[in-house]
């Protein structure tokens, strides 16, 4: 299991914390990271683009001149897409760019992003975000003591923390999210990741794969041993039934 140092708000080491091996030391999947970022960016698109077609632009609908005899090209309306100020053909319309992505892929991308942050030594675990004040200047100095000299920092805190929320919202490049709202795209666009102890434990429990391969292999023979028992019960029930004797049908009488 990976072990990280736990620091206080002064930047001093006060202990260590063991993280889940299948969450913070998982196999990095570049394809999952790409799909997670693409899914997040598509969900954030507004989709409010709109152009006017022939029926929506202003202008009279009468025929400008007769069909034949003038020597000019035939035309039916001044709102034709061929004319200036006419309608647009096959233009964009309001739509949603959201699409469904399997939950397993989202969680797998999150594990890969957390693994990358830990491998690059850009993950810091703080004991507790117990701020005495909501002042931004004091909070900025606190981040420098913790080693966040980079421009972008992602803070993860579980529970309501009013002082932390107010102190971090005025800092450019600093984002505060809850463990349940953490996404792989947020981890990739921030250089530094800062977790509280409670948030790190919550991510380890929530993103853990559960049963290991050895436990699954031990549980498999037990399921197979149940099948012969069920088959024996079925045979005993069938044997207990009384055998049915088929009666011969009467033969039809021969006609004279």
ZIDA-V984396 format. One record per residue. N is the residue number from 1. OMEGA is omega as a letter, one per 20 degrees, with the letter a starting at -180 (none if undefined). Layout:
n: [N,N]
omega: [OMEGA,OMEGA]
//
This chain:
n: [1,2,3,4,5,6,7,8,9,10,11,12,13,14,15,16,17,18,19,20,21,22,23,24,25,26,27,28,29,30,31,32,33,34,35,36,37,38,39,40,41,42,43,44,45,46,47,48,49,50,51,52,53,54,55,56,57,58,59,60,61,62,63,64,65,66,67,68,69,70,71,72,73,74,75,76,77,78,79,80,81,82,83,84,85,86,87,88,89,90,91,92,93,94,95,96,97,98,99,100,101,102,103,104,105,106,107,108,109,110,111,112,113,114,115,116,117,118,119,120,121,122,123,124,125,126,127,128,129,130,131,132,133,134,135,136,137,138,139,140,141,142,143,144,145,146,147,148,149,150,151,152,153,154,155,156,157,158,159,160,161,162,163,164,165,166,167,168,169,170,171,172,173,174,175,176,177,178,179,180,181,182,183,184,185,186,187,188,189,190,191,192,193,194,195,196,197,198,199,200,201,202,203,204,205,206,207,208,209,210,211,212,213,214,215,216,217,218,219,220,221,222,223,224,225,226,227,228,229,230,231,232,233,234,235,236,237,238,239,240,241,242,243,244,245,246,247,248,249,250,251,252,253,254,255,256]
omega: [r,a,r,r,r,a,r,a,r,r,a,r,r,r,r,a,r,r,a,a,a,r,a,r,a,r,a,r,a,a,r,r,r,a,r,r,r,r,a,a,r,r,a,r,a,a,a,a,a,r,a,r,a,a,a,r,a,r,a,r,a,r,a,r,a,a,a,r,a,a,a,r,a,a,a,a,r,a,a,r,r,a,r,a,r,a,r,a,r,r,a,r,r,a,r,r,r,r,a,r,a,a,r,r,r,a,r,r,r,r,r,a,r,r,r,r,r,a,r,r,r,r,a,r,r,a,a,r,r,a,r,a,r,a,a,a,r,r,r,r,r,r,r,r,r,r,r,r,r,a,a,a,r,r,r,a,r,a,a,r,a,a,r,r,a,a,a,a,r,r,r,r,r,a,r,r,r,r,a,a,a,a,a,r,r,r,a,a,r,a,a,r,r,a,r,a,a,r,r,r,a,r,r,r,a,a,a,a,r,a,r,a,a,r,r,r,r,a,a,a,r,r,a,a,r,a,r,r,r,r,r,r,a,r,a,r,a,r,a,r,r,r,a,a,r,r,r,r,r,a,r,r,r,r,r,none]
//
